[in-house]
Amino acid sequence: MPFQPRELQPDRSARDLLGFEIRRHREKAGMSLRRLAEVLNYSKSHLARIEGAECLPEDDQLPSKLDTCFGTDGLFIRLYRLARKEPFPGKYRRVMEIESRAAVIEEYTSAAVPGLLQTSAFATCWLRCGNLDAPDGEIASMVKARLDRQAPLRAPKPPRCWFILDEAVLRRRVGGPEVMRDQMAALIERAAQPNITVQILPFAAGEHPDLGGSLTLFTVPDQPLVAYVEGSRFGTIVENRDEVVERRESYDLFRAMALSPRDSEAMIRAAMEDWKTCRPPRT
């Protein structure tokens, strides 16, 4: 049976529109996928998946190569930037937009390492856990989008970030001992940056109002403080002034209950050593 290209609906998503425009311009130029792959020096199979809206480019160079090939004056660069945001469900896109403009980010998490601090391996395991039926290409796109969020932390003028992590984040295995060991090392490395503070809220601190959830405060220049609260199946942006004040007080309480940055680093190092000694069960 001859190959049948996947039908695309360009009005369904930016990813579909990107694939649709690649196919439209390729066919208009009378090029096969194989020929386009040769011109771009790119994998034909991966190019087919991008054109079929199954995944996004693995690197940031392909969109500019497409624009050069078809003379489209930045069309594919713009579509790629838009499509990159789509691994996040619609309800999260505004949060990502606020985060990208924030001068100060203060986050508390009780379940997992914050996305802004995750390693690629940890992010892959965490996202796969929540998307068991997703194709590998989709997971890869989600991981790339998550890691792309971390770029502002390495900018010349990065946001001031304060992360408070429940001790459970250090103890719950995600992906296995090696993944956890590398993630602990990454936390220590990030906490050494002058714009980032990491504190651990130990089990010994006891109960608190946001046990089991997460809370983030965004300070955007010339705008009121914004809060974002999240559970395992929901996320809500909080902008009401009184409610934001309550979240501000909660976060200040977490900060007071948490270990100092020095003691927090010691606890992270101890957890890293614990993960080093873990061995897979005998079979």
C-alpha positions as a Markdown table, in Angstrom:
| # | Residue | x | y | z |
|---|---|---|---|---|
| 1 | Met | 0.0 | 0.0 | 0.0 |
| 2 | Pro | 1.5 | 3.4 | -1.0 |
| 3 | Phe | 2.3 | 5.8 | 1.8 |
| 4 | Gln | -0.6 | 8.1 | 2.8 |
| 5 | Pro | 0.5 | 11.4 | 4.5 |
| 6 | Arg | -1.4 | 12.2 | 7.6 |
| 7 | Glu | -4.3 | 14.6 | 7.0 |
| 8 | Leu | -3.7 | 17.9 | 8.7 |
| 9 | Gln | -6.1 | 20.4 | 10.1 |
| 10 | Pro | -4.2 | 23.8 | 10.2 |
| 11 | Asp | -6.9 | 25.4 | 12.3 |
| 12 | Arg | -6.5 | 22.8 | 15.1 |
| 13 | Ser | -3.2 | 23.9 | 16.4 |
| 14 | Ala | 0.0 | 25.8 | 15.7 |
| 15 | Arg | 1.8 | 22.4 | 15.3 |
| 16 | Asp | -0.7 | 21.3 | 12.6 |
| 17 | Leu | -0.3 | 24.7 | 10.9 |
| 18 | Leu | 3.5 | 24.3 | 10.9 |
| 19 | Gly | 3.3 | 20.9 | 9.4 |
| 20 | Phe | 0.6 | 22.0 | 6.9 |
| 21 | Glu | 2.8 | 25.0 | 5.7 |
| 22 | Ile | 5.9 | 22.7 | 5.3 |
| 23 | Arg | 3.9 | 20.3 | 3.2 |
| 24 | Arg | 2.2 | 23.1 | 1.2 |
| 25 | His | 5.5 | 24.9 | 0.4 |
| 26 | Arg | 7.2 | 21.6 | -0.3 |
| 27 | Glu | 4.6 | 20.4 | -2.8 |
| 28 | Lys | 4.4 | 23.9 | -4.4 |
| 29 | Ala | 8.1 | 23.6 | -5.0 |
| 30 | Gly | 7.7 | 20.1 | -6.5 |
| 31 | Met | 9.9 | 18.5 | -3.9 |
| 32 | Ser | 9.7 | 15.1 | -2.3 |
| 33 | Leu | 10.3 | 14.6 | 1.4 |
| 34 | Arg | 13.6 | 12.9 | 0.5 |
| 35 | Arg | 14.7 | 15.8 | -1.6 |
| 36 | Leu | 13.8 | 18.3 | 1.0 |
| 37 | Ala | 15.7 | 16.3 | 3.6 |
| 38 | Glu | 18.8 | 16.3 | 1.3 |
| 39 | Val | 18.5 | 20.1 | 0.8 |
| 40 | Leu | 18.2 | 20.8 | 4.5 |
| 41 | Asn | 20.7 | 18.1 | 5.6 |
| 42 | Tyr | 18.1 | 16.7 | 7.9 |
| 43 | Ser | 16.6 | 13.3 | 8.8 |
| 44 | Lys | 13.8 | 12.4 | 6.4 |
| 45 | Ser | 12.0 | 10.3 | 9.0 |
| 46 | His | 12.1 | 13.1 | 11.5 |
| 47 | Leu | 11.1 | 15.7 | 8.9 |
| 48 | Ala | 8.1 | 13.5 | 8.0 |
| 49 | Arg | 7.0 | 13.4 | 11.7 |
| 50 | Ile | 7.3 | 17.2 | 11.9 |
| 51 | Glu | 5.3 | 17.6 | 8.7 |
| 52 | Gly | 2.7 | 15.2 | 10.1 |
| 53 | Ala | 2.4 | 17.3 | 13.3 |
| 54 | Glu | 3.6 | 14.4 | 15.4 |
| 55 | Cys | 6.5 | 16.3 | 17.0 |
| 56 | Leu | 8.5 | 19.5 | 16.8 |
| 57 | Pro | 12.0 | 20.0 | 15.4 |
| 58 | Glu | 14.8 | 18.7 | 17.7 |
| 59 | Asp | 16.8 | 21.9 | 17.2 |
| 60 | Asp | 16.1 | 25.5 | 16.6 |
| 61 | Gln | 17.9 | 25.7 | 13.3 |
| 62 | Leu | 15.3 | 23.9 | 11.1 |
| 63 | Pro | 12.8 | 26.7 | 10.9 |
| 64 | Ser | 15.4 | 29.2 | 9.6 |
| 65 | Lys | 16.6 | 26.6 | 7.1 |
| 66 | Leu | 13.0 | 26.2 | 5.9 |
| 67 | Asp | 12.6 | 29.9 | 5.5 |
| 68 | Thr | 15.8 | 30.0 | 3.5 |
| 69 | Cys | 14.8 | 27.1 | 1.3 |
| 70 | Phe | 11.3 | 28.4 | 0.5 |
| 71 | Gly | 12.0 | 32.2 | 0.7 |
| 72 | Thr | 9.3 | 32.6 | 3.3 |
| 73 | Asp | 10.8 | 35.6 | 5.2 |
| 74 | Gly | 10.6 | 34.2 | 8.8 |
| 75 | Leu | 7.2 | 32.4 | 8.5 |
| 76 | Phe | 8.5 | 29.1 | 9.8 |
| 77 | Ile | 10.5 | 30.8 | 12.6 |
| 78 | Arg | 7.3 | 32.5 | 13.8 |
| 79 | Leu | 5.2 | 29.3 | 13.5 |
| 80 | Tyr | 7.8 | 27.3 | 15.4 |
| 81 | Arg | 7.9 | 29.8 | 18.3 |
| 82 | Leu | 4.1 | 29.6 | 18.5 |
| 83 | Ala | 4.0 | 25.8 | 18.3 |
| 84 | Arg | 6.7 | 25.5 | 21.0 |
| 85 | Lys | 4.2 | 26.8 | 23.6 |
| 86 | Glu | 1.6 | 24.1 | 22.7 |
| 87 | Pro | 3.0 | 21.2 | 24.7 |
| 88 | Phe | 1.4 | 23.1 | 27.6 |
| 89 | Pro | -2.4 | 22.8 | 27.7 |
| 90 | Gly | -4.2 | 26.0 | 27.0 |
| 91 | Lys | -4.9 | 26.7 | 30.7 |
| 92 | Tyr | -1.1 | 26.8 | 31.4 |
| 93 | Arg | -0.1 | 29.1 | 28.5 |
| 94 | Arg | -0.9 | 32.3 | 30.4 |
| 95 | Val | 1.1 | 31.0 | 33.4 |
| 96 | Met | 4.1 | 30.5 | 31.1 |
| 97 | Glu | 3.6 | 34.0 | 29.6 |
| 98 | Ile | 3.5 | 35.5 | 33.1 |
| 99 | Glu | 6.6 | 33.5 | 34.2 |
| 100 | Ser | 8.6 | 34.7 | 31.1 |
| 101 | Arg | 8.1 | 38.3 | 32.2 |
| 102 | Ala | 8.6 | 37.9 | 35.9 |
| 103 | Ala | 11.4 | 39.7 | 37.7 |
| 104 | Val | 10.9 | 37.6 | 40.8 |
| 105 | Ile | 9.7 | 34.0 | 41.0 |
| 106 | Glu | 8.9 | 32.4 | 44.4 |
| 107 | Glu | 7.8 | 28.8 | 44.3 |
| 108 | Tyr | 6.9 | 26.1 | 46.8 |
| 109 | Thr | 6.4 | 22.5 | 45.7 |
| 110 | Ser | 5.5 | 19.5 | 47.7 |
| 111 | Ala | 5.5 | 16.7 | 45.1 |
| 112 | Ala | 8.3 | 17.2 | 42.5 |
| 113 | Val | 11.3 | 19.3 | 41.6 |
| 114 | Pro | 10.0 | 22.6 | 40.1 |
| 115 | Gly | 10.0 | 22.6 | 36.2 |
| 116 | Leu | 12.5 | 25.5 | 36.3 |
| 117 | Leu | 15.1 | 23.2 | 38.1 |
| 118 | Gln | 14.4 | 19.9 | 36.5 |
| 119 | Thr | 17.1 | 17.9 | 34.5 |
| 120 | Ser | 16.2 | 16.5 | 31.2 |
| 121 | Ala | 16.1 | 12.9 | 32.5 |
| 122 | Phe | 13.9 | 13.9 | 35.5 |
| 123 | Ala | 11.5 | 15.9 | 33.3 |
| 124 | Thr | 11.3 | 13.0 | 30.8 |
| 125 | Cys | 10.3 | 10.5 | 33.6 |
| 126 | Trp | 7.9 | 12.9 | 35.3 |
| 127 | Leu | 6.1 | 13.9 | 32.1 |
| 128 | Arg | 5.9 | 10.2 | 30.9 |
| 129 | Cys | 4.3 | 9.3 | 34.2 |
| 130 | Gly | 1.5 | 11.8 | 33.6 |
| 131 | Asn | 1.1 | 10.9 | 29.9 |
| 132 | Leu | 1.4 | 7.2 | 29.6 |
| 133 | Asp | -0.2 | 6.9 | 26.2 |
| 134 | Ala | 1.7 | 9.8 | 24.5 |
| 135 | Pro | 4.1 | 9.0 | 21.7 |
| 136 | Asp | 7.8 | 9.4 | 22.4 |
| 137 | Gly | 8.0 | 12.3 | 20.0 |
| 138 | Glu | 5.3 | 14.2 | 22.0 |
| 139 | Ile | 7.1 | 13.5 | 25.3 |
| 140 | Ala | 10.3 | 14.8 | 23.8 |
| 141 | Ser | 8.6 | 18.0 | 22.7 |
| 142 | Met | 7.1 | 18.5 | 26.1 |
| 143 | Val | 10.6 | 18.0 | 27.7 |
| 144 | Lys | 12.1 | 20.5 | 25.3 |
| 145 | Ala | 9.4 | 23.0 | 26.1 |
| 146 | Arg | 10.0 | 22.6 | 29.8 |
| 147 | Leu | 13.8 | 23.0 | 29.4 |
| 148 | Asp | 13.3 | 26.0 | 27.2 |
| 149 | Arg | 11.5 | 27.7 | 30.2 |
| 150 | Gln | 14.8 | 27.6 | 32.0 |
| 151 | Ala | 16.6 | 29.8 | 29.5 |
| 152 | Pro | 15.8 | 33.1 | 31.4 |
| 153 | Leu | 17.6 | 31.7 | 34.5 |
| 154 | Arg | 20.8 | 31.8 | 32.4 |
| 155 | Ala | 20.2 | 35.3 | 30.9 |
| 156 | Pro | 22.5 | 38.3 | 31.6 |
| 157 | Lys | 19.7 | 39.7 | 33.8 |
| 158 | Pro | 17.9 | 36.6 | 35.2 |
| 159 | Pro | 14.9 | 36.7 | 37.4 |
| 160 | Arg | 15.4 | 36.5 | 41.2 |
| 161 | Cys | 14.2 | 33.0 | 42.1 |
| 162 | Trp | 13.3 | 31.5 | 45.5 |
| 163 | Phe | 12.4 | 27.8 | 45.6 |
| 164 | Ile | 11.1 | 26.0 | 48.7 |
| 165 | Leu | 10.9 | 22.2 | 48.3 |
| 166 | Asp | 9.2 | 19.8 | 50.6 |
| 167 | Glu | 11.6 | 17.1 | 51.8 |
| 168 | Ala | 9.4 | 14.6 | 50.0 |
| 169 | Val | 10.8 | 16.0 | 46.7 |
| 170 | Leu | 14.2 | 14.7 | 47.7 |
| 171 | Arg | 12.9 | 11.3 | 48.8 |
| 172 | Arg | 10.4 | 10.2 | 46.2 |
| 173 | Arg | 12.1 | 8.3 | 43.5 |
| 174 | Val | 11.4 | 9.5 | 39.9 |
| 175 | Gly | 13.1 | 7.5 | 37.2 |
| 176 | Gly | 15.5 | 5.6 | 39.4 |
| 177 | Pro | 18.5 | 6.3 | 41.6 |
| 178 | Glu | 20.8 | 7.7 | 38.9 |
| 179 | Val | 18.1 | 10.1 | 37.7 |
| 180 | Met | 17.6 | 11.3 | 41.3 |
| 181 | Arg | 21.3 | 11.5 | 42.0 |
| 182 | Asp | 21.9 | 13.7 | 39.0 |
| 183 | Gln | 18.8 | 15.8 | 39.9 |
| 184 | Met | 20.2 | 16.4 | 43.4 |
| 185 | Ala | 23.5 | 17.5 | 42.0 |
| 186 | Ala | 21.7 | 19.9 | 39.6 |
| 187 | Leu | 19.8 | 21.4 | 42.6 |
| 188 | Ile | 23.0 | 22.1 | 44.4 |
| 189 | Glu | 24.5 | 23.6 | 41.2 |
| 190 | Arg | 21.5 | 25.8 | 40.6 |
| 191 | Ala | 21.4 | 26.9 | 44.3 |
| 192 | Ala | 24.9 | 28.2 | 43.9 |
| 193 | Gln | 23.8 | 30.8 | 41.4 |
| 194 | Pro | 23.5 | 34.3 | 43.0 |
| 195 | Asn | 20.0 | 34.8 | 41.7 |
| 196 | Ile | 18.6 | 31.5 | 43.0 |
| 197 | Thr | 17.9 | 30.4 | 46.6 |
| 198 | Val | 16.8 | 26.9 | 47.4 |
| 199 | Gln | 15.4 | 25.9 | 50.8 |
| 200 | Ile | 14.0 | 22.5 | 52.0 |
| 201 | Leu | 10.9 | 22.3 | 54.1 |
| 202 | Pro | 11.6 | 19.3 | 56.3 |
| 203 | Phe | 9.2 | 16.7 | 57.4 |
| 204 | Ala | 9.9 | 17.8 | 61.0 |
| 205 | Ala | 8.2 | 21.1 | 60.2 |
| 206 | Gly | 4.8 | 19.3 | 60.4 |
| 207 | Glu | 1.6 | 20.2 | 58.8 |
| 208 | His | 0.8 | 23.5 | 56.9 |
| 209 | Pro | -2.2 | 24.9 | 54.9 |
| 210 | Asp | -0.8 | 23.9 | 51.4 |
| 211 | Leu | 0.2 | 20.4 | 52.2 |
| 212 | Gly | 0.1 | 18.4 | 49.0 |
| 213 | Gly | -0.1 | 21.3 | 46.6 |
| 214 | Ser | 2.2 | 23.9 | 45.1 |
| 215 | Leu | 2.2 | 27.7 | 45.2 |
| 216 | Thr | 4.1 | 30.2 | 43.0 |
| 217 | Leu | 4.2 | 34.0 | 43.3 |
| 218 | Phe | 5.1 | 36.1 | 40.2 |
| 219 | Thr | 6.4 | 39.7 | 40.5 |
| 220 | Val | 6.1 | 41.3 | 37.1 |
| 221 | Pro | 7.4 | 44.9 | 36.8 |
| 222 | Asp | 4.7 | 47.5 | 37.0 |
| 223 | Gln | 2.0 | 45.0 | 37.7 |
| 224 | Pro | 0.3 | 43.6 | 40.8 |
| 225 | Leu | 1.6 | 40.4 | 42.4 |
| 226 | Val | 0.1 | 37.3 | 40.8 |
| 227 | Ala | -0.2 | 33.9 | 42.5 |
| 228 | Tyr | -0.6 | 30.5 | 40.9 |
| 229 | Val | -1.8 | 27.5 | 42.9 |
| 230 | Glu | -1.7 | 23.9 | 41.5 |
| 231 | Gly | -2.7 | 20.5 | 42.5 |
| 232 | Ser | -2.3 | 17.1 | 40.8 |
| 233 | Arg | -5.2 | 17.8 | 38.4 |
| 234 | Phe | -5.7 | 21.5 | 38.4 |
| 235 | Gly | -4.0 | 24.9 | 38.2 |
| 236 | Thr | -5.5 | 28.3 | 39.0 |
| 237 | Ile | -4.1 | 31.8 | 38.5 |
| 238 | Val | -5.1 | 34.0 | 41.5 |
| 239 | Glu | -5.3 | 37.8 | 40.9 |
| 240 | Asn | -7.8 | 38.9 | 43.5 |
| 241 | Arg | -5.9 | 41.2 | 45.8 |
| 242 | Asp | -7.1 | 39.8 | 49.1 |
| 243 | Glu | -6.5 | 36.2 | 47.9 |
| 244 | Val | -3.0 | 37.1 | 46.7 |
| 245 | Val | -2.2 | 38.6 | 50.1 |
| 246 | Glu | -3.2 | 35.3 | 51.7 |
| 247 | Arg | -0.9 | 33.4 | 49.4 |
| 248 | Arg | 1.9 | 35.9 | 50.1 |
| 249 | Glu | 1.5 | 35.2 | 53.8 |
| 250 | Ser | 1.5 | 31.4 | 53.2 |
| 251 | Tyr | 4.7 | 31.6 | 51.3 |
| 252 | Asp | 6.3 | 33.8 | 54.0 |
| 253 | Leu | 5.3 | 31.1 | 56.5 |
| 254 | Phe | 6.9 | 28.4 | 54.3 |
| 255 | Arg | 10.1 | 30.4 | 54.2 |
| 256 | Ala | 10.1 | 30.8 | 58.0 |
| 257 | Met | 9.5 | 27.0 | 58.5 |
| 258 | Ala | 12.1 | 25.9 | 56.0 |
| 259 | Leu | 15.8 | 25.1 | 56.7 |
| 260 | Ser | 18.4 | 27.8 | 56.0 |
| 261 | Pro | 20.0 | 27.7 | 52.5 |
| 262 | Arg | 23.2 | 26.2 | 54.1 |
| 263 | Asp | 21.3 | 23.5 | 56.0 |
| 264 | Ser | 19.1 | 22.9 | 52.9 |
| 265 | Glu | 22.2 | 22.2 | 50.8 |
| 266 | Ala | 23.4 | 19.8 | 53.4 |
| 267 | Met | 20.1 | 17.9 | 53.3 |
| 268 | Ile | 20.2 | 17.8 | 49.5 |
| 269 | Arg | 23.8 | 16.4 | 49.6 |
| 270 | Ala | 22.7 | 13.8 | 52.1 |
| 271 | Ala | 19.9 | 12.8 | 49.9 |
| 272 | Met | 22.3 | 12.6 | 46.9 |
| 273 | Glu | 24.5 | 10.2 | 48.9 |
| 274 | Asp | 21.5 | 8.1 | 49.8 |
| 275 | Trp | 20.6 | 7.8 | 46.2 |
| 276 | Lys | 24.2 | 6.8 | 45.4 |
| 277 | Thr | 23.9 | 3.8 | 47.8 |
| 278 | Cys | 20.6 | 2.6 | 46.2 |
| 279 | Arg | 20.9 | -0.6 | 44.3 |
| 280 | Pro | 18.3 | -2.2 | 42.0 |
| 281 | Pro | 16.5 | -5.2 | 43.6 |
| 282 | Arg | 17.9 | -8.6 | 42.7 |
| 283 | Thr | 15.9 | -10.6 | 40.2 |
